[in-house]
Amino acid sequence: MVYVGDFGTLAVVPNRFQRHRDAWFLDFEYLQLAYLRKFQQIPLAKTGDAEKRMLLAEWCLKVLHEGAQGLAADLT
């Protein structure tokens, strides 16, 4: 669902992992993916002719401006 108002165009996206009475406001222009460990490809033990590999990476969400994000809690 999309809402067009005084503050621009807002997209409403349901999230089944949050409380039903909360609404989060996220501006993705002020969020960035930050890598703590770049992708690595690590060989694992072979099983017959099959070669197995593991992908290993660590990343987090970096907030560039905390004022661009928000939460409206305990809505009814």
C-alpha positions in Angstrom: 0.0 0.0 0.0 1.3 3.5 -0.8 0.3 6.7 0.9 0.9 10.1 -0.7 0.8 13.0 1.7 2.5 16.2 2.7 5.8 14.5 3.6 6.1 12.6 0.3 5.2 9.1 -0.8 5.3 6.5 1.9 5.1 2.7 1.4 3.3 0.6 4.0 4.9 -2.9 4.3 3.6 -5.5 6.7 6.1 -7.3 9.0 5.0 -10.4 10.8 7.9 -10.2 13.2 7.0 -7.0 14.9 4.2 -6.1 17.4 0.9 -5.4 15.7 0.5 -2.1 17.5 3.8 -0.6 16.4 4.7 1.3 13.2 8.3 1.8 12.1 9.3 4.7 9.8 12.5 3.9 7.8 14.1 6.2 5.2 16.4 3.9 3.2 18.4 6.8 1.8 19.9 7.1 5.3 20.6 3.4 5.8 23.6 1.6 4.4 24.9 -2.0 4.4 28.3 -2.1 6.1 30.6 -5.1 5.9 32.5 -6.2 9.0 34.0 -9.1 7.1 34.0 -9.3 3.3 32.7 -12.4 1.5 35.1 -15.3 1.7 34.9 -18.6 -0.1 36.3 -21.4 2.1 36.8 -25.0 0.7 35.3 -27.8 2.8 36.0 -31.5 2.9 35.2 -33.4 -0.4 32.5 -36.1 -0.5 33.3 -38.3 -3.5 33.6 -36.1 -6.6 31.6 -33.3 -5.0 33.5 -30.2 -4.0 31.9 -28.2 -1.1 32.5 -24.6 -0.3 31.3 -22.3 2.4 30.5 -18.6 2.0 31.4 -16.5 5.0 30.6 -12.9 5.6 29.5 -10.5 8.3 27.5 -7.3 7.8 25.4 -4.9 9.6 23.0 -2.0 9.0 24.7 1.4 9.3 22.4 4.3 10.2 23.7 7.5 8.5 21.3 9.9 10.2 19.3 8.7 13.2 16.7 11.5 12.8 15.5 9.9 9.6 14.2 6.8 11.3 11.3 6.6 13.7 8.8 4.4 15.7 5.2 5.0 16.6 4.5 2.7 19.5 1.4 1.4 21.2 -1.0 2.3 18.4 -4.6 1.1 18.6 
